[in-house]
Amino acid sequence: MSELTPILYRSLGLPIPEKGEKLPFNYNALTQKADEKDRNGWVEPEELKELVFSNRGKYGLVIKELRDAGLEDPFEITTEIIKHVENLFKRYDPKTQLEKAIILFRSVIPPDKFFEFEGVRYFGLTEAEGGLEIRLDYDYRTPLRMKFGDCLPKEIMAASKEERVAYCLEYSHLLVVLLRAAGMEAHAKGEVAHVYLITPLDGNKYRLDAEALIFEKTQNGTNTDRESIAMHYSNECLALFTQGKPEKAVRYCDIALEFKPDLTEAWSNKGYALDEQGKLIEAIGCYDNALEFKPDDVEVWINKGVALDKQGKPEEAIECYERALDFKPDFAPAWFHKGMLLLGQKKSEEANRYFDMALKYKADYAEAWYVKGMICIEQGKEKKAMEYFYRAQRLQEKNK
């Protein structure tokens, strides 16, 4: 049982279930609406979380108790957020939901960026015009992320203009909160390595993507708030790696999995955090859980292979790299790690061929150029080695 679930049940006056147990209670009574299916009597614990976060108006006190206990809620509407929305609408006086959404979208994108909608080009608002001037930045070493990790909307709002940063998930959660503060419905939508916002406006459904600068009609579905909270906590792990806090990263992955047990990214991140602590057996177990839900995740196959190699199981590690290549033959890291494993076995010539394959698919793979340089040193080809080292150094500097 994780740390937040018992609080959820106690606040609802319900018995705390054992792992995997269904809860005996009247589902229809909690939702206060009729259901076509006979839902009286039993409900899954995961379904209860969905219920609470999908009906925030009714369960606001429950969510507050979870927040007070440490839940980082990316959809908390603060006084500052309400004030920002009120000031924008007072300044620009939008009449329709669509006009309001365009103003809110403009307030979060940088003033030197623009999006096009129905033949009109809209630039972001400067701070003088009421904008937040948030810059797109994935670097977890920024001061704001080093302080907070994965930024919540309230943390972005409170930061100085010089420190305000966001990537797709942070942008989307902020926009969800701004639209909801304006009385509109909005939800995040997560896809492979990218998140944006879906909102119904004046009878149509729109995609708002502050990172890609897209504002367009769509028919896509959305994530629930419960799923979005899980994504937030999973991404927190990445910031905690950067901060050198693998134990806390594991805790945050557990919270992510509490909200979405099949979240592949959280299992993968937890595995990596355990791997960093030398807990290889537990790490491999997490990678296996991730692959159970997403068998074609090539990154997870690589991480599992590296962990197996550390355990002294090179044959099993090679199998993992080959599984990754089965799914994605041009996946450069798989070729690179096959090469590194063979290099450790003193098979330099064969390893070098794999590094060449890695560079065929990813010419800016700095680590591959560096290792090729080391092989050249072994072979007495110092001039060629210096060329490779110089190229690796330039690429590392460029990718910082």
C-alpha positions in Angstrom: 0.0 0.0 0.0 1.5 3.4 -1.0 1.5 6.6 1.0 -1.4 8.5 -0.5 -4.0 5.8 -1.1 -4.9 5.3 2.6 -5.5 9.0 2.9 -7.9 8.9 0.0 -10.0 6.1 1.5 -10.0 7.6 5.0 -11.2 10.9 3.7 -14.1 9.2 2.0 -14.9 7.1 5.1 -14.2 3.9 3.3 -12.3 0.8 4.4 -8.7 0.5 3.2 -8.5 -2.5 0.7 -5.9 -5.1 0.6 -3.8 -5.2 -2.6 -5.9 -6.1 -5.5 -9.1 -6.2 -3.5 -12.4 -4.6 -4.7 -14.2 -2.2 -2.4 -17.8 -2.8 -1.2 -19.7 0.4 -1.7 -22.5 2.0 -3.7 -20.8 3.4 -6.8 -23.9 5.3 -7.9 -24.3 6.9 -4.5 -20.8 8.3 -4.7 -21.2 9.6 -8.2 -24.7 10.9 -7.5 -25.9 9.8 -10.9 -27.6 6.8 -12.5 -25.5 4.3 -14.4 -26.7 2.1 -17.2 -24.7 -0.8 -15.7 -25.4 -2.3 -12.3 -22.5 -0.7 -10.4 -23.8 -1.1 -6.9 -21.8 -3.2 -4.5 -18.2 -3.4 -5.8 -15.6 -1.1 -7.3 -11.9 -1.4 -8.1 -9.6 0.9 -6.0 -8.1 2.4 -9.2 -11.6 3.3 -10.4 -12.1 5.2 -7.1 -9.1 7.4 -7.9 -10.5 8.0 -11.3 -13.8 9.0 -9.8 -12.4 11.5 -7.4 -10.1 13.3 -9.8 -12.8 13.3 -12.5 -15.3 15.0 -10.2 -13.1 17.7 -8.6 -16.1 19.9 -7.7 -17.6 17.3 -5.5 -14.4 15.9 -4.0 -12.4 19.1 -3.6 -11.9 18.5 0.2 -10.6 15.0 -0.5 -8.0 16.4 -3.0 -7.1 19.1 -0.5 -6.3 16.4 2.1 -4.1 14.6 -0.4 -2.4 17.9 -1.2 -1.8 18.6 2.5 -0.3 15.1 2.7 2.2 15.9 0.0 0.4 15.3 -3.3 1.8 17.6 -6.0 -1.4 18.4 -7.9 -0.7 20.0 -11.3 -4.3 21.2 -11.6 -4.5 23.3 -8.4 -6.0 26.7 -9.2 -4.3 29.3 -7.1 -5.1 32.9 -6.4 -2.3 34.0 -8.7 -3.7 31.9 -11.5 -7.2 33.4 -11.1 -5.7 36.9 -10.9 -3.7 36.3 -14.1 -6.8 35.2 -16.0 -8.9 38.1 -14.7 -6.3 40.7 -15.6 -6.0 39.3 -19.2 -9.7 39.3 -19.7 -10.1 42.8 -18.2 -7.4 44.1 -20.6 -8.6 42.3 -23.8 -12.3 41.8 -23.1 -12.7 38.5 -25.1 -16.4 37.6 -25.7 -16.4 33.9 -26.7 -14.7 30.8 -25.3 -12.5 30.7 -28.4 -11.3 34.3 -28.0 -10.6 33.6 -24.3 -8.6 30.5 -25.1 -6.5 32.4 -27.8 -5.6 35.1 -25.2 -4.6 32.5 -22.6 -2.6 30.6 -25.2 -0.8 33.8 -26.2 0.0 34.6 -22.6 2.1 31.5 -22.1 4.1 31.3 -25.4 7.2 33.5 -25.8 6.6 37.0 -27.4 8.9 36.2 -30.3 6.9 33.1 -31.2 3.6 32.8 -33.0 0.9 30.4 -34.1 -1.6 30.6 -37.0 -5.3 30.1 -36.6 -7.9 30.5 -39.4 -5.5 32.5 -41.5 -4.5 34.9 -38.7 -1.0 35.0 -37.1 -1.0 35.5 -33.3 2.2 36.3 -31.4 2.9 35.6 -27.8 2.3 38.5 -25.3 5.2 40.3 -23.7 5.2 40.8 -20.0 4.1 44.4 -20.5 1.1 43.1 -22.5 0.2 40.6 -19.7 2.2 37.6 -20.9 4.4 35.3 -18.8 7.2 35.1 -21.3 7.9 31.4 -20.7 10.7 29.9 -22.7 10.8 26.3 -24.0 13.6 24.5 -22.2 14.1 20.8 -21.5 17.2 21.2 -19.4 16.6 19.9 -15.9 19.6 21.9 -14.6 17.7 25.3 -14.9 17.4 27.0 -11.5 13.6 26.5 -11.4 13.8 22.8 -12.0 16.8 22.3 -9.7 14.6 23.9 -7.0 11.3 22.2 -7.7 11.9 19.4 -10.2 9.0 19.0 -12.7 7.4 22.5 -12.4 3.9 22.9 -11.3 1.8 25.7 -12.8 2.0 27.7 -9.5 5.8 27.4 -9.5 6.0 28.7 -13.1 3.6 31.6 -12.3 5.6 32.6 -9.2 9.0 32.5 -10.9 10.7 35.6 -12.3 10.6 36.2 -16.0 14.3 35.2 -16.3 13.6 31.8 -14.7 10.3 30.8 -16.2 10.7 27.6 -18.3 8.4 24.9 -19.6 8.4 21.8 -21.8 5.3 20.2 -23.3 3.9 18.6 -20.1 4.5 21.7 -18.0 3.0 24.0 -20.7 0.0 21.8 -21.0 -0.8 21.6 -17.3 -0.4 25.3 -17.0 -2.9 25.9 -19.9 -5.3 23.4 -18.4 -5.3 25.3 -15.1 -5.7 28.7 -16.9 -8.6 27.5 -19.0 -10.3 25.9 -16.0 -9.9 29.1 -14.0 -11.7 30.8 -16.9 -14.6 28.4 -16.5 -13.7 26.1 -19.5 -13.2 22.4 -19.7 -9.6 21.3 -20.5 -7.5 18.1 -20.2 -4.0 17.1 -21.1 -3.4 14.5 -23.9 -0.3 12.4 -23.7 1.3 10.7 -26.7 4.7 9.2 -27.4 7.2 11.6 -25.7 4.8 14.5 -26.1 1.9 16.1 -24.3 -0.6 18.8 -25.4 -4.0 20.1 -24.4 -7.5 19.3 -25.6 -10.4 21.7 -24.9 -14.0 22.0 -26.2 -14.7 25.7 -27.3 -18.0 27.0 -28.6 -19.1 23.6 -29.8 -15.8 22.4 -31.4 -12.9 20.5 -29.9 -9.4 22.0 -30.2 -5.8 21.0 -29.7 -3.6 23.6 -28.0 0.1 22.8 -28.1 2.3 25.5 -26.7 5.6 23.7 -27.5 4.7 23.1 -31.1 2.8 26.4 -31.4 -0.3 24.6 -32.7 -3.9 25.8 -32.2 -6.3 23.7 -34.3 -9.5 21.7 -34.4 -9.1 18.0 -33.4 -11.1 14.9 -32.6 -8.5 13.4 -30.3 -9.4 12.1 -26.8 -7.8 13.1 -23.6 -6.1 11.8 -20.5 -7.9 11.9 -17.1 -6.5 14.0 -14.3 -5.4 10.9 -12.5 -3.3 9.9 -15.5 -1.8 13.4 -15.8 -0.8 13.4 -12.2 1.0 10.1 -12.8 2.8 11.6 -15.8 3.9 14.5 -13.6 5.4 12.3 -10.9 7.1 10.1 -13.5 8.7 13.2 -15.0 9.8 14.3 -11.5 12.0 11.3 -11.5 14.1 12.7 -14.4 14.7 15.9 -12.5 15.7 14.0 -9.4 18.2 12.0 -11.3 19.9 15.2 -12.4 19.9 16.4 -8.7 21.5 13.1 -7.6 18.5 11.9 -5.6 17.8 8.4 -6.8 16.0 7.4 -3.5 13.5 10.2 -3.9 13.2 9.4 -7.5 12.0 5.8 -6.6 9.5 7.3 -4.2 8.0 9.6 -6.9 7.9 6.7 -9.4 5.9 4.7 -6.8 3.4 7.6 -6.5 3.1 7.7 -10.3 2.4 4.0 -10.3 -0.1 4.4 -7.5 -2.1 6.7 -9.9 -1.5 4.6 -13.1 -0.1 1.1 -12.5 0.5 0.5 -16.2 2.5 3.7 -16.8 5.5 2.3 -18.7 7.6 5.4 -18.2 7.3 5.2 -14.4 8.3 1.6 -14.3 11.3 2.4 -16.6 12.3 5.5 -14.5 12.0 3.5 -11.3 14.2 0.8 -12.8 16.8 3.3 -13.8 16.8 4.9 -10.3 17.2 1.5 -8.7 20.0 0.7 -11.2 21.8 3.9 -10.1 21.7 2.6 -6.5 23.2 -0.8 -7.5 19.9 -2.6 -6.9 20.1 -4.5 -10.2 17.6 -7.4 -9.5 14.9 -4.9 -8.5 15.8 -2.7 -11.5 15.4 -5.6 -13.9 12.1 -6.4 -12.4 10.9 -2.9 -13.1 12.1 -3.1 -16.7 10.2 -6.4 -17.1 7.0 -4.7 -15.8 7.5 -1.8 -18.2 8.0 -4.3 -21.1 4.9 -6.2 -20.1 2.8 -3.1 -20.8 4.9 -1.9 -23.8 6.9 -4.7 -25.3 8.3 -2.5 -28.1 9.9 0.1 -25.9 13.4 0.1 -27.2 14.8 2.3 -24.5 13.7 -0.1 -21.8 15.3 -3.0 -23.7 18.6 -1.1 -23.6 18.3 -0.3 -19.9 17.6 -3.9 -19.1 20.5 -5.0 -21.2 22.9 -2.6 -19.4 21.7 -3.9 -16.0 22.2 -7.5 -17.1 25.7 -6.7 -18.4 26.5 -5.2 -14.9 25.3 -8.5 -13.4 27.8 -10.4 -15.5 25.3 -11.8 -18.0 26.5 -10.6 -21.4 24.6 -13.2 -23.4 21.3 -12.0 -21.9 22.3 -8.4 -22.4 23.0 -9.0 -26.1 19.6 -10.6 -26.4 18.0 -7.4 -25.0 20.0 -5.2 -27.5 18.9 -7.5 -30.3 15.3 -7.3 -29.2 15.5 -3.5 -29.4 16.9 -3.8 -33.0 14.1 -6.2 -33.9 11.7 -3.4 -33.1 13.8 -0.5 -34.4 16.7 -1.6 -36.7 18.0 2.0 -36.9 18.1 2.5 -33.1 21.7 3.7 -32.7 22.0 3.1 -28.9 21.4 -0.6 -29.4 24.3 -0.8 -31.9 26.4 1.2 -29.5 25.8 -0.9 -26.5 26.4 -4.1 -28.5 29.7 -2.6 -29.4 30.5 -1.7 -25.8 29.8 -5.2 -24.6 32.1 -6.7 -27.2 34.8 -4.1 -26.5 34.7 -5.3 -22.8 35.4 -8.7 -24.2 38.5 -7.4 -26.0 36.8 -7.9 -29.4 37.8 -4.4 -30.7 37.4 -5.1 -34.5 33.9 -6.5 -34.1 32.9 -3.8 -31.7 34.1 -1.1 -34.1 31.7 -2.3 -36.7 28.9 -1.9 -34.3 30.0 1.7 -33.5 30.0 2.4 -37.2 26.4 1.2 -37.4 25.5 3.4 -34.5 27.1 6.4 -36.3 25.4 5.4 -39.6 22.0 6.0 -37.9 23.1 8.8 -35.6 26.1 10.8 -37.0 26.3 13.1 -33.9 26.6 10.2 -31.4 29.5 11.7 -29.4 30.1 8.6 -27.2 30.6 6.4 -30.3 33.1 8.8 -31.8 35.0 8.9 -28.5 35.1 5.1 -28.2 36.3 4.7 -31.8 39.1 7.1 -30.8 40.1 4.8 -27.9 40.2 1.8 -30.3 42.5 3.8 -32.6 44.8 4.5 -29.7 45.0 0.8 -29.1 45.9 0.3 -32.7 48.5 3.0 -32.7 46.5 5.2 -35.0 47.0 8.4 -32.9 46.3 10.9 -35.6 42.9 9.3 -36.4 42.2 9.0 -32.7 42.7 12.7 -32.2 40.3 13.4 -35.1 37.7 11.3 -33.4 38.3 12.8 -29.9 38.0 16.3 -31.4 34.7 15.4 -33.1 33.3 13.9 -29.9 34.3 16.9 -27.9 32.6 19.3 -30.3 29.4 17.3 -30.3 29.4 17.1 -26.5 29.8 20.9 -26.3 27.0 21.4 -28.9 24.6 19.1 -27.1 25.1 20.7 -23.6 
